[in-house]
């Protein structure tokens, strides 16, 4: 792994630990479903980094923009990127 990928992996590992700890502490929390989903995304992204498949669209196989992956490493598809970008657009009003 190069240093950028190692940094991402380390950040994901810390996030994994934080999410797992939160699940253990807040067992009856209504948001546990979302925490579990995020934990799954983080773990899948870590596996992609380990296997060398990180940064590829799961639908088309195309490379995803690395600058965006550095900010949100759990992005899976170009469709995810389009959804995120729609939130950043300014309204006309």
N, C-alpha and C positions, 0 to 999 in steps of 0.2 A: 504494500500500500504506500502511496505517496503521502507526503505530509498533510495535504489538504484533506485527503480521504481519511487519514488517521485522526485528524481533528474532528471531522464529522462523526466518525465512529465513536470517539470518546464522548462527544456531546450527546449522541444517541444513547450510549451506555448509561450516562448520568441521568438522562431523562427516563430511561427504562427503570432504573433504581427508584427514582422519585415516584413514578406512577405505581410501581409495585408496592412501595411503602404506603402510599395513599390508599390503595385498595385494602391493605391489611388494617389500617387504622380506622377507616371510615367504611365499615362493613355494610351498614344499612343506608348509606347515602343514595339518594335518587340519581346522582350523576355517575354512579359506578359503571353503568352500561357504557357511557361515553369514555370513561377512563380506560375501561377494558378494550374498547375499540382502538383508542389511541395507542395503548400498550402493544396491541397486535400489530398496528402499522409500524411502530418503532422497531419491533422485533423482526418484522419482514424486511424492513429497510436495512437493518444490520446484516441480515442474511445475504441480501443483494450485494452489500459492500464486500462481504467475505468471499462471495462466489464470483465477483467481477461483473455482475449484471446491473449494478447501480447506474441510474441515469438513463435507462432505456424505457420508452413507452411500452407498457404492458399490452397495448392493443396493436400498435403498428411496428414496434421494434426500433423506431427512430430515436435518436438521442434527444433528450430533453435539455433545455438551457441550463448549463451548470451554475450560472450565477443565481438562478431561481432555486435550484436544488440546494445551494448553500444556505439559503434562507429558510426553505421548507423542504427538507430532505425526504419527507414521506410522500411527496407527489408521485403518482403512479402513471398518469396518462396525460396526453395533450389536452384531453377534455377537462381534466382537473385544472390545468393551467388556464384554459379559457374561462372556467367558472370563477377562478380566483381573480383573473383580470377584470371580470365584469364588476367586481366590488370596488376596484380602484378607479373606475371611470367616473368622471364628474358628470353630474346631471346638467341638462341644458337650462333648467330653471334657475 
